[in-house]
């Protein structure tokens, strides 16, 4: 089994950082897009759905949108709730990975600065 040299560790660390950044963006962007889409659907509901219950259309479930109560069907309520909740979950997962990436990137930068300082002291 080959012992990894210091350069190999740096390469692996850079590779892991790239993967972390990639997956962070892979989750952040769709999560944010989902939140924007959910806000668009919510605004459309505000404009189109009735402000009073309509039992004949099964519009009995209230939803408060910007202080205005609209009434929707159970299916409309479920779809919007799932869209909002899943978008938030995906966005938060991406945010978590992004924070881990920033933490590891900062540590890598600090270690690199320490090595540069040690090399400059040896040269000087």
C-alpha positions as CSV (number, residue, x, y, z in Angstrom):
1,X,0.0,0.0,0.0
2,X,1.4,3.4,-1.0
3,X,1.7,6.1,1.6
4,X,0.2,9.3,0.5
5,X,2.6,12.2,0.3
6,X,1.7,15.8,1.3
7,X,1.0,16.8,-2.3
8,X,-1.5,14.0,-2.6
9,X,-3.4,15.1,0.4
10,X,-3.6,18.6,-1.0
11,X,-4.9,17.3,-4.3
12,X,-7.5,15.1,-2.5
13,X,-8.6,18.1,-0.4
14,X,-9.0,20.3,-3.4
15,X,-10.9,17.6,-5.2
16,X,-13.2,17.1,-2.2
17,X,-13.7,20.9,-1.9
18,X,-14.8,21.0,-5.6
19,X,-17.2,18.2,-5.1
20,X,-18.6,19.9,-2.0
21,X,-19.1,23.1,-3.9
22,X,-20.7,21.3,-6.8
23,X,-23.2,19.5,-4.7
24,X,-24.0,22.6,-2.7
25,X,-24.8,24.5,-5.8
26,X,-26.6,21.5,-7.2
27,X,-29.0,21.7,-4.3
28,X,-29.1,25.4,-3.6
29,X,-30.1,26.5,-7.1
30,X,-33.1,24.1,-7.6
31,X,-34.2,24.8,-4.1
32,X,-34.2,28.5,-4.7
33,X,-35.9,27.9,-8.1
34,X,-38.6,25.9,-6.3
35,X,-39.2,28.6,-3.8
36,X,-39.6,31.2,-6.5
37,X,-42.0,28.9,-8.4
38,X,-44.0,28.3,-5.1
39,X,-44.2,32.0,-4.6
40,X,-45.5,32.4,-8.2
41,X,-48.1,29.7,-7.7
42,X,-49.1,31.3,-4.4
43,X,-49.5,34.7,-6.1
44,X,-51.6,33.1,-8.8
45,X,-53.8,31.5,-6.2
46,X,-54.2,34.9,-4.6
47,X,-55.5,36.4,-7.8
48,X,-57.7,33.5,-9.0
49,X,-59.1,31.6,-6.0
50,X,-62.2,32.7,-4.1
51,X,-62.0,34.6,-0.8
52,X,-65.1,32.7,0.5
53,X,-65.6,29.0,0.8
54,X,-67.3,27.4,-2.2
55,X,-68.6,23.9,-1.2
56,X,-69.9,23.1,-4.7
57,X,-66.3,23.3,-6.0
58,X,-64.8,21.6,-2.8
59,X,-62.9,24.9,-2.0
60,X,-63.1,24.6,1.7
61,X,-59.5,24.7,2.8
62,X,-58.3,28.2,3.8
63,X,-54.8,29.6,3.1
64,X,-53.5,32.9,4.2
65,X,-51.5,34.6,1.5
66,X,-50.1,38.1,2.4
67,X,-52.9,38.6,4.9
68,X,-55.7,37.6,2.5
69,X,-57.5,34.3,3.1
70,X,-58.3,32.3,0.0
71,X,-60.1,29.0,-0.2
72,X,-58.7,26.0,-2.1
73,X,-59.3,22.4,-2.8
74,X,-57.5,19.7,-0.8
75,X,-55.5,18.8,-3.9
76,X,-54.4,22.4,-4.5
77,X,-53.4,22.7,-0.8
78,X,-51.4,19.5,-0.9
79,X,-49.6,20.4,-4.1
80,X,-48.5,23.8,-2.9
81,X,-47.6,22.6,0.6
82,X,-45.4,19.8,-0.9
83,X,-43.8,22.2,-3.3
84,X,-43.0,24.7,-0.6
85,X,-41.8,22.1,1.9
86,X,-39.6,20.2,-0.5
87,X,-38.1,23.4,-1.9
88,X,-37.2,24.5,1.6
89,X,-35.7,21.1,2.4
90,X,-33.6,21.0,-0.8
91,X,-32.4,24.7,-0.3
92,X,-31.5,24.0,3.4
93,X,-29.5,20.9,2.4
94,X,-27.6,23.0,-0.2
95,X,-27.1,25.7,2.4
96,X,-25.7,23.2,4.9
97,X,-23.3,21.8,2.3
98,X,-22.3,25.3,1.3
99,X,-21.5,26.2,4.9
100,X,-19.4,23.0,5.3
101,X,-17.6,24.0,2.0
102,X,-16.9,27.5,3.3
103,X,-15.6,26.1,6.6
104,X,-13.3,23.6,5.0
105,X,-12.2,26.2,2.4
106,X,-11.3,28.6,5.2
107,X,-9.3,25.9,7.0
108,X,-7.5,25.0,3.8
109,X,-6.6,28.7,3.2
110,X,-5.4,29.1,6.8
111,X,-3.2,26.0,6.5
112,X,-1.8,27.2,3.2
113,X,-1.0,30.6,4.7
114,X,0.8,28.9,7.6
115,X,2.9,26.8,5.1
116,X,3.8,30.0,3.2
117,X,4.8,31.7,6.4
118,X,7.0,28.8,7.4
119,X,8.7,28.7,4.0
120,X,9.3,32.5,4.0
121,X,10.9,32.3,7.5
122,X,13.2,29.5,6.3
123,X,14.2,31.4,3.2
124,X,14.7,34.7,5.1
